Amino acid sequence: MQHISLVAFLGNVGDQYKNTRHNTAWLFSDTLPFLSSASWQSKFKGQYCMVERAAIARAAGIEPAGSFYEGDKKNVFFLKPDTFMNLSGESIIQLAQFYKIKPENILVVHDELEMAPGFVSLKWSGGLGGHNGLRSTKENLGTADFWRLRFGIGRPNHPDIAGYVLSAFTADERIILSQAFAQADELMTQVLTKGPEKQLDAWKKKNCAAPVAK
């Protein structure tokens, strides 16, 4: 059974980027209950913290038992690169090498243009979809064989992709995003306590949003 030992949330550092579409992963990290009291440190060209896998399980009412919570699987590291999106991999590889974490034990959380807002997808390996954060991660790890958790942000009806991903969500999109985060919180707990493979079928591409009332 595969396990996740490093979760990297892709985004851009700085108040001007805080609530933008490209920072969806960072916004999601703020909703994870087991990170609410985590002690973040500056290292590896980013901000990182460590949480024992058993603590993540107990916070969800799961009694940890077995080798999944021992040895090199005992701890889960969480990382927010400070390199800006295009160089995210430089931060990820530094932490991964220091703690001897293999690419197949890494989960990268990111925004996804090719899915509408409200859709969430767990994916193993595959293409990069033009995402510069994923491209940098692949270049630095030397492989695309790592896990991805994707949050749909949709494509704009204009050609300015950079302007779109660096702009803020609309009011309706914020409602949809909160609905997606609520379900993805549970997914993250399951991925970290039971392994990502068991979640693939249910989360290949899941619509987590209820219709927004007009």
N, C-alpha and C positions, 0 to 999 in steps of 0.2 A: 504494500500500500504506500503510495506517495504521501509525503507530508509537506506542508509549507513552513519554512523557517524564516523567510523574509518576505514582508509585504511592503512594496514600494508604492507610495502615492505620488503620482506625477502632477506637477503644477509649476507655477511661477511665484517666486518670492517677491513680496512687496505689497503694500496696502492697495495700490492701484489695480492689482490683479486678484484681490482676495475673493470677490464674488463673481468672477468671470467664468465663462463656460469651460475654458481651458483648465480651470482650477476645481473642476467637479470632484476629482479624487480627494483633494484636500478638504473640501466641504463635507464629503462623505466621512472622512476620518474623524471629523469633529462629532459625528453622531454615534460612534462606536462606544458603548458603555464601558468596556474594559480598558479604553484608553483615557477615560475621563480623569483618572488620578495618576496617569503614567508620568514618569519623570523624564522629560526630553533633554537630550544633550546635543551640543554642537560638535560634530566630528564627521569624517568621511564626506566632506563637502555638502553637508546637510544637517538636518535635525533627526535624531533617532532615539528610540527607546526600546526597552526589552520588557516583555511580559511573559511570565511562566504560562505554559500551555494549560497547566492544571487550573490556574486562576481564571483563565478564559472559560474553561469548562464549568467551573463552580459558579461563575457569574451567571451562567445560563441554566443552572440547575442540573448540570451533568456531573456525575461522580467520575472523576478521572481514574482509569485503571489500565494497566498493561504497559507494554514497552513504548507505546506512542507518546508517553509522558516522561520518558527516561532518556538518559544519555544525550546524544546530539539532537534529539527531538524535544528536549525538555523546554527550551525557550523559543519564543517567536520574537523576531526583531521587526520593528516598524520604522520606515524611513521616509522623510520628505526632503528630496534633493533641493539644495540651495543654488544649483547651477543654472537655473532657468531650464525650460522644457527641452530645448534642443541639445543640451549636454547632460541630460538626466543619467545616462549610463555611466558617466564618470563617477558619480556618487554611488550608484548601485554596485559597481564592480569593486570599489574600495571596501565597502562593508562586507560584501560577499567573500572577498579574498581574505579579509582579516579574520572572519569567523568560519572560514572554510565551508561556505554554503554553495551548493551546486546550482546551476541554472534551473534544473528541473524542480528545485525546492523553493523557487522564487515566484511570487505572485505580484504582477504589476497592475495597479488600478489606474484607469485612465478614461478620458472622455472619448466618445466615438461618433464621428460625423455620419457614418453609414447606418445608424439606428436612430429612430425618432425618440424624442424625450419620453421618458417613462419606461423604456426598454432597458433591461439589464441582461448581460450575457457573460457566462463563464466559458473561457476558451483555453485550449491547450495549443501552443505553438501557432504556426500559420503565418499569413502575410502581415504586413505592417499597416496597410490601409492609408499610407501617406502620412502617418503620425510620426512627427519628428522625435518625440520622446521614446517611442518604441524603436525607431531607427537607431537612435543613440544607444539604447539598451542592447540591441542586437550586436551592434558594432563592438561594444565593450565586452560583452559576455562571449562573443565569438559564435553565437548561435541564436536562433529564434525559438529554441525549445525551452520556453518558460511559460508559466501560466499568466493569463490576463483576465481581469474583471473589468468589463466595459460598461460604461453608462452612456446611453444614447443622448446626443444633444441635437441631432438632426442637421441637415444641410440648409444653408440660407438660400433665398431666391435671388441671390446676386453673386457675382464672382469674387467678392472680397472675403475670402476664407479667413485670412489673418485677422481682419477687423472683426469678423463674426466671433471667432473663438476667444478673442480678447475683450469682448463686450459682455455686459451683464445680462443675466437671465431676465425675461419678462416676468410679470407678476404671475401669470398662468403657469409658466415654466417652473417657477419656484414651488408652486403647489404640487405639480407633477413630480418634481425632483424629490420633495419631501416624502411623497408616497413611495417612490422607488427606493429611497434610502431606508425607509422603515422595513421593507422586506429584505433589502440587501444586508442589513445589520444581522438578521437571522442567518442568511446565507454565509456571511463571513464567519460566524461562530461555527456553523456546520463544517465549513471548509477547514478551519483551523483545528477542530477537535475530532473530525472523522475522516479528513482527507478530501481533496478536491474531486477525485474521480467519481465518487458516489453522487456528486451534485451535478455532473455534466448533463445528463439527460433532461432533468427538470429545468436547468438554467441555461440551456443552449441559446435561447433567445426568449426572454420572458417579459411580457407586458405587465408592469407593476402599477400602472396608473389607472385610477378610476376617471371617468369623464369629468372635466372641470365644469362646474355649474356656471351658466351665463346669467 
